[in-house]
Structure formats: C-alpha cells, structure tokens
Amino acid sequence: MADLFLDPKVLNYDADRYELILHTLRWARSLKGKGAPEPMQELIERALKDIVEKRVTKEDIMNAKLAEAPVVAEEVPAVVSMADEEAPKTAKAPGDDDAAKKAKKKKAK
C-alpha cells in the first residue's frame, strides 16, 4: 500500500478539502454497499484516489446508494439486572461465618 497522503494529487487538490473528506467517506460507504470485500480503511483510500484522479464525479457520489447499517431485531440491554430475582437461600456471604462464631462465643459466656 502506497503512502497516499503524500501523493501530490491529494496535496494539490484545488477544490474544497472539507468536501473532499465528506465525498470520500460517502463514496467509500457506497463502494461497501456495492459489495466490495475490502475493509473500510482500504475503501477510504481507494475512494480518495478515485476522487482526486477524477475517475468519479460529485454527481456520481451524491447519487450512489450508501451501505445499509445492519438491522438489529431487538434491543438487548448490556447489563441484566438481578434485583428482581430472589437470592439463593443456601449461599452465605464470606463475613457470615465470623458473625455466627462471635454470636456463639457471646452465648457461651
């Protein structure tokens, strides 16, 4: 992979650079939506190169369909509360043994 950011075409880009960023991201998402197997980082570099080399126009970018976000069927909470459930009756907390021993000693005296 060549160091694209040192490419003179990118450094000497004459149009609005903020739009270049937006168009690059939009074009990369549309390439991903078309089924490109590359990871998004490579698609962004490819989209940037396509734009600065004038292989794609602004109209093509704006008319391109973006990749759909994955649809989540149901929201699942990240943390499940156990407050509504009853605590096990047989389990003892680690400090319970010490408290029981002290109570027995007091009764013995």
Secondary structure, DSSP 8 states (H G I E B T S, - for coil): ---GGG-HHHHT--S-HHHHHHHHHHHHHHHHHTT--S-HHHHHHHHHHHHHTTSS-HHHHHHS--------SS---SS---TTS---SS---TTHHHHHHHHHHHHH-
